[in-house]
Amino acid sequence: MLDRRHFLATGFGTLAACNVLASVRSPALAPATGPYALPDTFVHPLPDPVSGRRYEAWVDVPTGVDTTATSSPAVFVTDAPYAFPVVRAIRNRVGQGGRNLANFVLVGLAPAADESSNDMRSRAYTPTDPRTRPARPGETYGGKRYGEGSDYVRYLSEVAVPAVSAHYRLDPARSVMLGHSYGALLATQVLFERTALFSHYILGSPSLWFDQGVMFAREATYAKKHSDLDARVFQYVGAFETVGPRPHYNEINDLVRDARRLERTLRERRYPSLHIETHVLAEEDHLTVAPRGATAGLLWALPGHGPYSSG
């Protein structure tokens, strides 16, 4: 049993200490001097002359790298507001100055200032507008617009990638496109529409379920016209991204099954130049898997000069 006198003594003692702390005056916080800017990072307005949309390219050059002196590997990321700072941190932390990861130039494919990231990704990252046909049970689409993926792929191929590559002397043989979810759906479109635009593709939890699996139909169309697919493809997906009990599992879409189906389908085509592998990462869901999957994909695509060191 608690001693009431001890309780009162310690309780009032704690209260007294709190009163003393409350009476201490906090130091004044100086006015903010402005938003924090990432070092060695540049924002380039890069509008699309066809659509008139004023996209931007965010570019980060690794410390000590002179892009005027030598060609550099590059990673182009979709969903720039999220992926750009995450991948930049992975490169700087895991990369160890080029030892574990090549010192790549990072390019964030950013939306126009008058369009939110969510609105852009539903519009520009998707191959079709699924609302023009009956949805399968459980499918819902809440975006304002869909189906402008081919227009955005054209923009990447004719404007964004050539302009950034020329200015920063990027190496086309070590050029990576990294996308997650709808961003990986977009990367899959690029893979089948403009294969040579990138040498490596990192498809993170690709939304291959979109519009009743329309990208599998696109793959079949590609296969009828081509005897090769010259690309290196790395897929990652969380083990929880299959249908199962809540809270981590998906309710409807089985991304693990779809990623494996894409690999199996492409392997069965026997494309001589294709390399593809798929990694299912344990204890990860659609929200948590991206940093871990991106790290694994970057180590696969752009290994450093080595030997590898964990620090």
TASULZI-V101280 format. One record per pair of residues at least 6 apart in sequence whose ideal C-beta (glycine too) atoms are under 6 Angstrom apart, sorted by the first residue. I is the first residue (numbers start at 0). J is the second residue. If there is no record, write none. Layout:
BEGIN
[[I J] [I J]]
END
This chain:
BEGIN
[[39 59] [39 60] [39 62] [40 59] [41 58] [42 55] [42 57] [43 56] [44 55] [45 54] [45 55] [45 56] [45 159] [46 53] [47 154] [52 111] [53 111] [54 111] [55 109] [56 106] [56 163] [57 79] [57 83] [57 107] [57 109] [58 106] [59 87] [59 105] [60 104] [61 102] [64 102] [66 167] [66 168] [70 168] [70 170] [71 104] [71 169] [72 101] [72 103] [72 170] [72 173] [72 301] [73 103] [73 104] [73 169] [73 174] [74 103] [74 105] [74 175] [74 177] [75 106] [75 176] [76 82] [76 86] [76 107] [76 177] [77 108] [77 178] [77 182] [77 185] [78 182] [79 107] [79 108] [79 109] [80 116] [83 107] [85 290] [86 105] [87 105] [89 294] [90 100] [93 99] [93 100] [93 294] [94 100] [97 303] [97 304] [98 303] [98 308] [99 303] [99 307] [100 297] [100 301] [100 303] [101 301] [101 303] [103 301] [104 167] [106 163] [110 116] [110 119] [118 143] [120 181] [121 142] [121 145] [122 144] [122 147] [123 147] [123 151] [124 181] [124 184] [124 185] [125 145] [125 146] [125 148] [126 148] [126 188] [126 213] [127 146] [127 210] [127 213] [128 145] [128 146] [129 140] [129 210] [130 140] [135 211] [137 251] [148 188] [152 188] [152 189] [152 192] [152 193] [156 193] [156 196] [160 196] [172 198] [174 197] [174 198] [175 199] [175 300] [176 186] [176 197] [176 200] [177 201] [178 185] [178 186] [179 203] [179 204] [179 289] [180 204] [180 206] [181 206] [183 202] [183 203] [183 205] [184 205] [184 206] [184 209] [186 200] [186 202] [187 205] [187 214] [189 196] [190 200] [191 217] [191 221] [194 230] [199 231] [199 300] [200 230] [200 232] [201 233] [201 296] [202 234] [203 235] [203 289] [203 292] [204 236] [204 240] [204 254] [204 285] [207 214] [207 257] [208 252] [208 257] [222 268] [227 270] [227 271] [227 272] [228 270] [228 273] [229 272] [231 274] [232 275] [233 296] [233 299] [234 258] [234 277] [235 278] [235 292] [236 254] [236 255] [236 258] [236 279] [237 280] [237 283] [237 284] [237 288] [238 279] [238 281] [239 247] [239 248] [239 284] [240 249] [240 254] [240 255] [240 285] [241 253] [241 255] [242 249] [242 253] [247 284] [255 279] [258 277] [262 275] [262 277] [265 275] [280 288] [280 291]]
END
